[in-house]
């Protein structure tokens, strides 16, 4: 189970990294109003990734 969590975590971290790269790119290559919209979507994607990591690694009681 831990190996699966690590693989999924790595995938999520790559997606968060791509969001960060997109954040930098959009600020340099788009007009301000489009950059704001794109950055809003990128922030939401990164926050979703963080929420996914928290949910993935939260310890659950076994019943």
N, CA, C and O atoms as a Maestro MAE file, in Angstrom:
{
 s_m_m2io_version
 :::
 2.0.0
}

f_m_ct {
 s_m_title
 :::
 protein
 m_atom[252] {
  # First column is atom index #
  i_m_mmod_type
  r_m_x_coord
  r_m_y_coord
  r_m_z_coord
  i_m_residue_number
  s_m_chain_name
  s_m_pdb_residue_name
  s_m_pdb_atom_name
  i_m_atomic_number
  :::
  1 25 0.816 -1.195 0.000 1 A "UNK " " N  " 7
  2 3 0.000 0.000 0.000 1 A "UNK " " CA " 6
  3 2 0.862 1.262 0.000 1 A "UNK " " C  " 6
  4 15 0.521 2.252 -0.647 1 A "UNK " " O  " 8
  5 25 1.974 1.222 0.724 2 A "UNK " " N  " 7
  6 3 2.853 2.388 0.786 2 A "UNK " " CA " 6
  7 2 3.463 2.682 -0.575 2 A "UNK " " C  " 6
  8 15 3.634 3.848 -0.932 2 A "UNK " " O  " 8
  9 25 3.791 1.662 -1.333 3 A "UNK " " N  " 7
  10 3 4.378 1.875 -2.661 3 A "UNK " " CA " 6
  11 2 3.385 2.586 -3.581 3 A "UNK " " C  " 6
  12 15 3.766 3.463 -4.357 3 A "UNK " " O  " 8
  13 25 2.144 2.213 -3.490 4 A "UNK " " N  " 7
  14 3 1.112 2.867 -4.309 4 A "UNK " " CA " 6
  15 2 0.966 4.325 -3.891 4 A "UNK " " C  " 6
  16 15 0.847 5.211 -4.738 4 A "UNK " " O  " 8
  17 25 0.977 4.568 -2.594 5 A "UNK " " N  " 7
  18 3 0.884 5.947 -2.105 5 A "UNK " " CA " 6
  19 2 2.065 6.777 -2.594 5 A "UNK " " C  " 6
  20 15 1.893 7.938 -2.967 5 A "UNK " " O  " 8
  21 25 3.258 6.196 -2.594 6 A "UNK " " N  " 7
  22 3 4.434 6.928 -3.053 6 A "UNK " " CA " 6
  23 2 4.346 7.269 -4.540 6 A "UNK " " C  " 6
  24 15 4.699 8.376 -4.945 6 A "UNK " " O  " 8
  25 25 3.882 6.333 -5.340 7 A "UNK " " N  " 7
  26 3 3.755 6.574 -6.781 7 A "UNK " " CA " 6
  27 2 2.715 7.662 -7.046 7 A "UNK " " C  " 6
  28 15 2.956 8.566 -7.845 7 A "UNK " " O  " 8
  29 25 1.581 7.580 -6.390 8 A "UNK " " N  " 7
  30 3 0.536 8.588 -6.576 8 A "UNK " " CA " 6
  31 2 1.024 9.944 -6.064 8 A "UNK " " C  " 6
  32 15 0.745 10.973 -6.680 8 A "UNK " " O  " 8
  33 25 1.744 9.953 -4.955 9 A "UNK " " N  " 7
  34 3 2.288 11.201 -4.418 9 A "UNK " " CA " 6
  35 2 3.279 11.830 -5.387 9 A "UNK " " C  " 6
  36 15 3.273 13.045 -5.584 9 A "UNK " " O  " 8
  37 25 4.120 11.018 -5.986 10 A "UNK " " N  " 7
  38 3 5.079 11.524 -6.966 10 A "UNK " " CA " 6
  39 2 4.350 12.149 -8.151 10 A "UNK " " C  " 6
  40 15 4.738 13.215 -8.628 10 A "UNK " " O  " 8
  41 25 3.304 11.496 -8.622 11 A "UNK " " N  " 7
  42 3 2.510 12.021 -9.725 11 A "UNK " " CA " 6
  43 2 1.881 13.367 -9.355 11 A "UNK " " C  " 6
  44 15 1.900 14.306 -10.151 11 A "UNK " " O  " 8
  45 25 1.333 13.454 -8.161 12 A "UNK " " N  " 7
  46 3 0.716 14.709 -7.716 12 A "UNK " " CA " 6
  47 2 1.770 15.805 -7.593 12 A "UNK " " C  " 6
  48 15 1.511 16.950 -7.962 12 A "UNK " " O  " 8
  49 25 2.947 15.472 -7.083 13 A "UNK " " N  " 7
  50 3 4.008 16.467 -6.957 13 A "UNK " " CA " 6
  51 2 4.480 16.962 -8.319 13 A "UNK " " C  " 6
  52 15 4.815 18.137 -8.467 13 A "UNK " " O  " 8
  53 25 4.509 16.083 -9.310 14 A "UNK " " N  " 7
  54 3 4.854 16.506 -10.671 14 A "UNK " " CA " 6
  55 2 3.800 17.484 -11.186 14 A "UNK " " C  " 6
  56 15 4.142 18.491 -11.806 14 A "UNK " " O  " 8
  57 25 2.530 17.198 -10.937 15 A "UNK " " N  " 7
  58 3 1.469 18.100 -11.376 15 A "UNK " " CA " 6
  59 2 1.547 19.453 -10.670 15 A "UNK " " C  " 6
  60 15 1.288 20.487 -11.286 15 A "UNK " " O  " 8
  61 25 1.899 19.453 -9.397 16 A "UNK " " N  " 7
  62 3 2.066 20.715 -8.674 16 A "UNK " " CA " 6
  63 2 3.255 21.488 -9.254 16 A "UNK " " C  " 6
  64 15 3.196 22.711 -9.382 16 A "UNK " " O  " 8
  65 25 4.320 20.786 -9.600 17 A "UNK " " N  " 7
  66 3 5.471 21.428 -10.235 17 A "UNK " " CA " 6
  67 2 5.121 22.025 -11.583 17 A "UNK " " C  " 6
  68 15 5.576 23.117 -11.922 17 A "UNK " " O  " 8
  69 25 4.314 21.310 -12.351 18 A "UNK " " N  " 7
  70 3 3.865 21.849 -13.637 18 A "UNK " " CA " 6
  71 2 2.986 23.082 -13.448 18 A "UNK " " C  " 6
  72 15 3.034 24.010 -14.255 18 A "UNK " " O  " 8
  73 25 2.194 23.092 -12.397 19 A "UNK " " N  " 7
  74 3 1.388 24.276 -12.100 19 A "UNK " " CA " 6
  75 2 2.289 25.472 -11.781 19 A "UNK " " C  " 6
  76 15 2.012 26.594 -12.205 19 A "UNK " " O  " 8
  77 25 3.356 25.228 -11.040 20 A "UNK " " N  " 7
  78 3 4.301 26.308 -10.718 20 A "UNK " " CA " 6
  79 2 4.989 26.821 -11.980 20 A "UNK " " C  " 6
  80 15 5.168 28.028 -12.144 20 A "UNK " " O  " 8
  81 25 5.372 25.918 -12.863 21 A "UNK " " N  " 7
  82 3 5.987 26.334 -14.121 21 A "UNK " " CA " 6
  83 2 4.989 27.118 -14.969 21 A "UNK " " C  " 6
  84 15 5.359 28.108 -15.600 21 A "UNK " " O  " 8
  85 25 3.743 26.691 -14.989 22 A "UNK " " N  " 7
  86 3 2.709 27.401 -15.721 22 A "UNK " " CA " 6
  87 2 2.472 28.789 -15.154 22 A "UNK " " C  " 6
  88 15 2.213 29.735 -15.896 22 A "UNK " " O  " 8
  89 25 2.564 28.909 -13.822 23 A "UNK " " N  " 7
  90 3 2.404 30.195 -13.160 23 A "UNK " " CA " 6
  91 2 3.445 31.180 -13.693 23 A "UNK " " C  " 6
  92 15 3.116 32.316 -14.032 23 A "UNK " " O  " 8
  93 25 4.697 30.740 -13.765 24 A "UNK " " N  " 7
  94 3 5.763 31.612 -14.250 24 A "UNK " " CA " 6
  95 2 5.591 31.922 -15.739 24 A "UNK " " C  " 6
  96 15 5.778 33.064 -16.159 24 A "UNK " " O  " 8
  97 25 5.244 30.930 -16.523 25 A "UNK " " N  " 7
  98 3 5.107 31.125 -17.960 25 A "UNK " " CA " 6
  99 2 3.974 32.092 -18.277 25 A "UNK " " C  " 6
  100 15 4.136 32.999 -19.093 25 A "UNK " " O  " 8
  101 25 2.846 31.901 -17.642 26 A "UNK " " N  " 7
  102 3 1.682 32.728 -17.972 26 A "UNK " " CA " 6
  103 2 1.899 34.185 -17.601 26 A "UNK " " C  " 6
  104 15 1.360 35.071 -18.263 26 A "UNK " " O  " 8
  105 25 2.666 34.451 -16.569 27 A "UNK " " N  " 7
  106 3 2.959 35.831 -16.193 27 A "UNK " " CA " 6
  107 2 3.835 36.542 -17.208 27 A "UNK " " C  " 6
  108 15 3.781 37.765 -17.340 27 A "UNK " " O  " 8
  109 25 4.648 35.767 -17.929 28 A "UNK " " N  " 7
  110 3 5.568 36.360 -18.898 28 A "UNK " " CA " 6
  111 2 5.022 36.384 -20.319 28 A "UNK " " C  " 6
  112 15 5.526 37.139 -21.151 28 A "UNK " " O  " 8
  113 25 4.014 35.585 -20.617 29 A "UNK " " N  " 7
  114 3 3.581 35.424 -21.997 29 A "UNK " " CA " 6
  115 2 2.123 35.782 -22.267 29 A "UNK " " C  " 6
  116 15 1.660 35.644 -23.400 29 A "UNK " " O  " 8
  117 25 1.401 36.232 -21.268 30 A "UNK " " N  " 7
  118 3 -0.004 36.562 -21.480 30 A "UNK " " CA " 6
  119 2 -0.305 37.958 -20.970 30 A "UNK " " C  " 6
  120 15 0.375 38.457 -20.073 30 A "UNK " " O  " 8
  121 25 -1.329 38.593 -21.541 31 A "UNK " " N  " 7
  122 3 -1.759 39.885 -21.005 31 A "UNK " " CA " 6
  123 2 -2.267 39.725 -19.569 31 A "UNK " " C  " 6
  124 15 -2.672 38.632 -19.172 31 A "UNK " " O  " 8
  125 25 -2.244 40.813 -18.789 32 A "UNK " " N  " 7
  126 3 -2.602 40.699 -17.365 32 A "UNK " " CA " 6
  127 2 -3.955 40.059 -17.064 32 A "UNK " " C  " 6
  128 15 -4.060 39.274 -16.121 32 A "UNK " " O  " 8
  129 25 -4.993 40.375 -17.843 33 A "UNK " " N  " 7
  130 3 -6.300 39.794 -17.528 33 A "UNK " " CA " 6
  131 2 -6.333 38.295 -17.793 33 A "UNK " " C  " 6
  132 15 -6.957 37.550 -17.037 33 A "UNK " " O  " 8
  133 25 -5.681 37.850 -18.836 34 A "UNK " " N  " 7
  134 3 -5.612 36.408 -19.110 34 A "UNK " " CA " 6
  135 2 -4.693 35.708 -18.120 34 A "UNK " " C  " 6
  136 15 -4.953 34.574 -17.718 34 A "UNK " " O  " 8
  137 25 -3.615 36.387 -17.726 35 A "UNK " " N  " 7
  138 3 -2.698 35.805 -16.748 35 A "UNK " " CA " 6
  139 2 -3.395 35.594 -15.407 35 A "UNK " " C  " 6
  140 15 -3.168 34.589 -14.733 35 A "UNK " " O  " 8
  141 25 -4.242 36.545 -15.027 36 A "UNK " " N  " 7
  142 3 -4.980 36.401 -13.761 36 A "UNK " " CA " 6
  143 2 -5.896 35.181 -13.801 36 A "UNK " " C  " 6
  144 15 -5.955 34.413 -12.842 36 A "UNK " " O  " 8
  145 25 -6.601 35.007 -14.901 37 A "UNK " " N  " 7
  146 3 -7.501 33.859 -15.026 37 A "UNK " " CA " 6
  147 2 -6.712 32.551 -15.006 37 A "UNK " " C  " 6
  148 15 -7.097 31.598 -14.329 37 A "UNK " " O  " 8
  149 25 -5.614 32.511 -15.745 38 A "UNK " " N  " 7
  150 3 -4.808 31.294 -15.792 38 A "UNK " " CA " 6
  151 2 -4.202 30.982 -14.428 38 A "UNK " " C  " 6
  152 15 -4.174 29.827 -14.002 38 A "UNK " " O  " 8
  153 25 -3.722 32.005 -13.755 39 A "UNK " " N  " 7
  154 3 -3.115 31.780 -12.436 39 A "UNK " " CA " 6
  155 2 -4.152 31.322 -11.417 39 A "UNK " " C  " 6
  156 15 -3.837 30.540 -10.520 39 A "UNK " " O  " 8
  157 25 -5.380 31.800 -11.550 40 A "UNK " " N  " 7
  158 3 -6.444 31.339 -10.660 40 A "UNK " " CA " 6
  159 2 -6.661 29.839 -10.821 40 A "UNK " " C  " 6
  160 15 -6.776 29.109 -9.837 40 A "UNK " " O  " 8
  161 25 -6.715 29.392 -12.062 41 A "UNK " " N  " 7
  162 3 -6.899 27.960 -12.328 41 A "UNK " " CA " 6
  163 2 -5.702 27.166 -11.833 41 A "UNK " " C  " 6
  164 15 -5.870 26.087 -11.266 41 A "UNK " " O  " 8
  165 25 -4.501 27.679 -12.036 42 A "UNK " " N  " 7
  166 3 -3.296 26.968 -11.594 42 A "UNK " " CA " 6
  167 2 -3.230 26.864 -10.073 42 A "UNK " " C  " 6
  168 15 -2.812 25.836 -9.539 42 A "UNK " " O  " 8
  169 25 -3.635 27.912 -9.379 43 A "UNK " " N  " 7
  170 3 -3.655 27.856 -7.906 43 A "UNK " " CA " 6
  171 2 -4.671 26.828 -7.432 43 A "UNK " " C  " 6
  172 15 -4.394 26.061 -6.510 43 A "UNK " " O  " 8
  173 25 -5.841 26.803 -8.052 44 A "UNK " " N  " 7
  174 3 -6.850 25.810 -7.669 44 A "UNK " " CA " 6
  175 2 -6.353 24.387 -7.924 44 A "UNK " " C  " 6
  176 15 -6.620 23.480 -7.136 44 A "UNK " " O  " 8
  177 25 -5.633 24.197 -9.023 45 A "UNK " " N  " 7
  178 3 -5.084 22.875 -9.318 45 A "UNK " " CA " 6
  179 2 -4.035 22.474 -8.279 45 A "UNK " " C  " 6
  180 15 -4.018 21.330 -7.825 45 A "UNK " " O  " 8
  181 25 -3.171 23.401 -7.908 46 A "UNK " " N  " 7
  182 3 -2.144 23.098 -6.909 46 A "UNK " " CA " 6
  183 2 -2.775 22.812 -5.543 46 A "UNK " " C  " 6
  184 15 -2.351 21.891 -4.844 46 A "UNK " " O  " 8
  185 25 -3.777 23.592 -5.165 47 A "UNK " " N  " 7
  186 3 -4.460 23.351 -3.883 47 A "UNK " " CA " 6
  187 2 -5.189 22.007 -3.887 47 A "UNK " " C  " 6
  188 15 -5.245 21.326 -2.862 47 A "UNK " " O  " 8
  189 25 -5.738 21.632 -5.023 48 A "UNK " " N  " 7
  190 3 -6.368 20.312 -5.133 48 A "UNK " " CA " 6
  191 2 -5.325 19.215 -4.963 48 A "UNK " " C  " 6
  192 15 -5.597 18.186 -4.344 48 A "UNK " " O  " 8
  193 25 -4.147 19.430 -5.505 49 A "UNK " " N  " 7
  194 3 -3.067 18.458 -5.329 49 A "UNK " " CA " 6
  195 2 -2.660 18.317 -3.872 49 A "UNK " " C  " 6
  196 15 -2.442 17.207 -3.386 49 A "UNK " " O  " 8
  197 25 -2.559 19.438 -3.178 50 A "UNK " " N  " 7
  198 3 -2.218 19.392 -1.751 50 A "UNK " " CA " 6
  199 2 -3.306 18.663 -0.964 50 A "UNK " " C  " 6
  200 15 -3.007 17.858 -0.082 50 A "UNK " " O  " 8
  201 25 -4.555 18.947 -1.285 51 A "UNK " " N  " 7
  202 3 -5.664 18.251 -0.613 51 A "UNK " " CA " 6
  203 2 -5.607 16.758 -0.907 51 A "UNK " " C  " 6
  204 15 -5.888 15.940 -0.031 51 A "UNK " " O  " 8
  205 25 -5.246 16.401 -2.128 52 A "UNK " " N  " 7
  206 3 -5.104 14.994 -2.481 52 A "UNK " " CA " 6
  207 2 -3.994 14.317 -1.694 52 A "UNK " " C  " 6
  208 15 -4.144 13.177 -1.254 52 A "UNK " " O  " 8
  209 25 -2.884 15.017 -1.518 53 A "UNK " " N  " 7
  210 3 -1.788 14.447 -0.723 53 A "UNK " " CA " 6
  211 2 -2.192 14.260 0.735 53 A "UNK " " C  " 6
  212 15 -1.859 13.254 1.361 53 A "UNK " " O  " 8
  213 25 -2.907 15.234 1.262 54 A "UNK " " N  " 7
  214 3 -3.365 15.115 2.653 54 A "UNK " " CA " 6
  215 2 -4.310 13.928 2.801 54 A "UNK " " C  " 6
  216 15 -4.185 13.142 3.741 54 A "UNK " " O  " 8
  217 25 -5.246 13.800 1.880 55 A "UNK " " N  " 7
  218 3 -6.194 12.687 1.944 55 A "UNK " " CA " 6
  219 2 -5.492 11.348 1.749 55 A "UNK " " C  " 6
  220 15 -5.869 10.350 2.363 55 A "UNK " " O  " 8
  221 25 -4.486 11.329 0.907 56 A "UNK " " N  " 7
  222 3 -3.773 10.094 0.615 56 A "UNK " " CA " 6
  223 2 -2.964 9.601 1.810 56 A "UNK " " C  " 6
  224 15 -2.897 8.399 2.066 56 A "UNK " " O  " 8
  225 25 -2.351 10.529 2.537 57 A "UNK " " N  " 7
  226 3 -1.454 10.148 3.618 57 A "UNK " " CA " 6
  227 2 -2.077 10.248 5.006 57 A "UNK " " C  " 6
  228 15 -1.400 9.991 6.002 57 A "UNK " " O  " 8
  229 25 -3.340 10.612 5.089 58 A "UNK " " N  " 7
  230 3 -3.987 10.667 6.396 58 A "UNK " " CA " 6
  231 2 -4.123 9.241 6.933 58 A "UNK " " C  " 6
  232 15 -4.589 8.338 6.239 58 A "UNK " " O  " 8
  233 25 -3.712 9.072 8.156 59 A "UNK " " N  " 7
  234 3 -3.791 7.739 8.764 59 A "UNK " " CA " 6
  235 2 -5.215 7.468 9.197 59 A "UNK " " C  " 6
  236 15 -5.856 8.303 9.835 59 A "UNK " " O  " 8
  237 25 -5.690 6.316 8.850 60 A "UNK " " N  " 7
  238 3 -7.048 5.923 9.219 60 A "UNK " " CA " 6
  239 2 -6.977 4.774 10.223 60 A "UNK " " C  " 6
  240 15 -6.089 3.922 10.167 60 A "UNK " " O  " 8
  241 25 -7.937 4.782 11.135 61 A "UNK " " N  " 7
  242 3 -8.012 3.658 12.076 61 A "UNK " " CA " 6
  243 2 -8.553 2.441 11.364 61 A "UNK " " C  " 6
  244 15 -9.465 2.531 10.541 61 A "UNK " " O  " 8
  245 25 -7.991 1.332 11.686 62 A "UNK " " N  " 7
  246 3 -8.529 0.071 11.159 62 A "UNK " " CA " 6
  247 2 -9.600 -0.427 12.111 62 A "UNK " " C  " 6
  248 15 -9.413 -0.458 13.327 62 A "UNK " " O  " 8
  249 25 -10.706 -0.809 11.540 63 A "UNK " " N  " 7
  250 3 -11.795 -1.298 12.399 63 A "UNK " " CA " 6
  251 2 -12.019 -2.761 12.191 63 A "UNK " " C  " 6
  252 15 -12.895 -3.347 12.828 63 A "UNK " " O  " 8
  :::
 }
 m_bond[251] {
  # First column is bond index #
  i_m_from
  i_m_to
  i_m_order
  :::
  1 1 2 1
  2 2 3 1
  3 3 4 2
  4 3 5 1
  5 5 6 1
  6 6 7 1
  7 7 8 2
  8 7 9 1
  9 9 10 1
  10 10 11 1
  11 11 12 2
  12 11 13 1
  13 13 14 1
  14 14 15 1
  15 15 16 2
  16 15 17 1
  17 17 18 1
  18 18 19 1
  19 19 20 2
  20 19 21 1
  21 21 22 1
  22 22 23 1
  23 23 24 2
  24 23 25 1
  25 25 26 1
  26 26 27 1
  27 27 28 2
  28 27 29 1
  29 29 30 1
  30 30 31 1
  31 31 32 2
  32 31 33 1
  33 33 34 1
  34 34 35 1
  35 35 36 2
  36 35 37 1
  37 37 38 1
  38 38 39 1
  39 39 40 2
  40 39 41 1
  41 41 42 1
  42 42 43 1
  43 43 44 2
  44 43 45 1
  45 45 46 1
  46 46 47 1
  47 47 48 2
  48 47 49 1
  49 49 50 1
  50 50 51 1
  51 51 52 2
  52 51 53 1
  53 53 54 1
  54 54 55 1
  55 55 56 2
  56 55 57 1
  57 57 58 1
  58 58 59 1
  59 59 60 2
  60 59 61 1
  61 61 62 1
  62 62 63 1
  63 63 64 2
  64 63 65 1
  65 65 66 1
  66 66 67 1
  67 67 68 2
  68 67 69 1
  69 69 70 1
  70 70 71 1
  71 71 72 2
  72 71 73 1
  73 73 74 1
  74 74 75 1
  75 75 76 2
  76 75 77 1
  77 77 78 1
  78 78 79 1
  79 79 80 2
  80 79 81 1
  81 81 82 1
  82 82 83 1
  83 83 84 2
  84 83 85 1
  85 85 86 1
  86 86 87 1
  87 87 88 2
  88 87 89 1
  89 89 90 1
  90 90 91 1
  91 91 92 2
  92 91 93 1
  93 93 94 1
  94 94 95 1
  95 95 96 2
  96 95 97 1
  97 97 98 1
  98 98 99 1
  99 99 100 2
  100 99 101 1
  101 101 102 1
  102 102 103 1
  103 103 104 2
  104 103 105 1
  105 105 106 1
  106 106 107 1
  107 107 108 2
  108 107 109 1
  109 109 110 1
  110 110 111 1
  111 111 112 2
  112 111 113 1
  113 113 114 1
  114 114 115 1
  115 115 116 2
  116 115 117 1
  117 117 118 1
  118 118 119 1
  119 119 120 2
  120 119 121 1
  121 121 122 1
  122 122 123 1
  123 123 124 2
  124 123 125 1
  125 125 126 1
  126 126 127 1
  127 127 128 2
  128 127 129 1
  129 129 130 1
  130 130 131 1
  131 131 132 2
  132 131 133 1
  133 133 134 1
  134 134 135 1
  135 135 136 2
  136 135 137 1
  137 137 138 1
  138 138 139 1
  139 139 140 2
  140 139 141 1
  141 141 142 1
  142 142 143 1
  143 143 144 2
  144 143 145 1
  145 145 146 1
  146 146 147 1
  147 147 148 2
  148 147 149 1
  149 149 150 1
  150 150 151 1
  151 151 152 2
  152 151 153 1
  153 153 154 1
  154 154 155 1
  155 155 156 2
  156 155 157 1
  157 157 158 1
  158 158 159 1
  159 159 160 2
  160 159 161 1
  161 161 162 1
  162 162 163 1
  163 163 164 2
  164 163 165 1
  165 165 166 1
  166 166 167 1
  167 167 168 2
  168 167 169 1
  169 169 170 1
  170 170 171 1
  171 171 172 2
  172 171 173 1
  173 173 174 1
  174 174 175 1
  175 175 176 2
  176 175 177 1
  177 177 178 1
  178 178 179 1
  179 179 180 2
  180 179 181 1
  181 181 182 1
  182 182 183 1
  183 183 184 2
  184 183 185 1
  185 185 186 1
  186 186 187 1
  187 187 188 2
  188 187 189 1
  189 189 190 1
  190 190 191 1
  191 191 192 2
  192 191 193 1
  193 193 194 1
  194 194 195 1
  195 195 196 2
  196 195 197 1
  197 197 198 1
  198 198 199 1
  199 199 200 2
  200 199 201 1
  201 201 202 1
  202 202 203 1
  203 203 204 2
  204 203 205 1
  205 205 206 1
  206 206 207 1
  207 207 208 2
  208 207 209 1
  209 209 210 1
  210 210 211 1
  211 211 212 2
  212 211 213 1
  213 213 214 1
  214 214 215 1
  215 215 216 2
  216 215 217 1
  217 217 218 1
  218 218 219 1
  219 219 220 2
  220 219 221 1
  221 221 222 1
  222 222 223 1
  223 223 224 2
  224 223 225 1
  225 225 226 1
  226 226 227 1
  227 227 228 2
  228 227 229 1
  229 229 230 1
  230 230 231 1
  231 231 232 2
  232 231 233 1
  233 233 234 1
  234 234 235 1
  235 235 236 2
  236 235 237 1
  237 237 238 1
  238 238 239 1
  239 239 240 2
  240 239 241 1
  241 241 242 1
  242 242 243 1
  243 243 244 2
  244 243 245 1
  245 245 246 1
  246 246 247 1
  247 247 248 2
  248 247 249 1
  249 249 250 1
  250 250 251 1
  251 251 252 2
  :::
 }
}
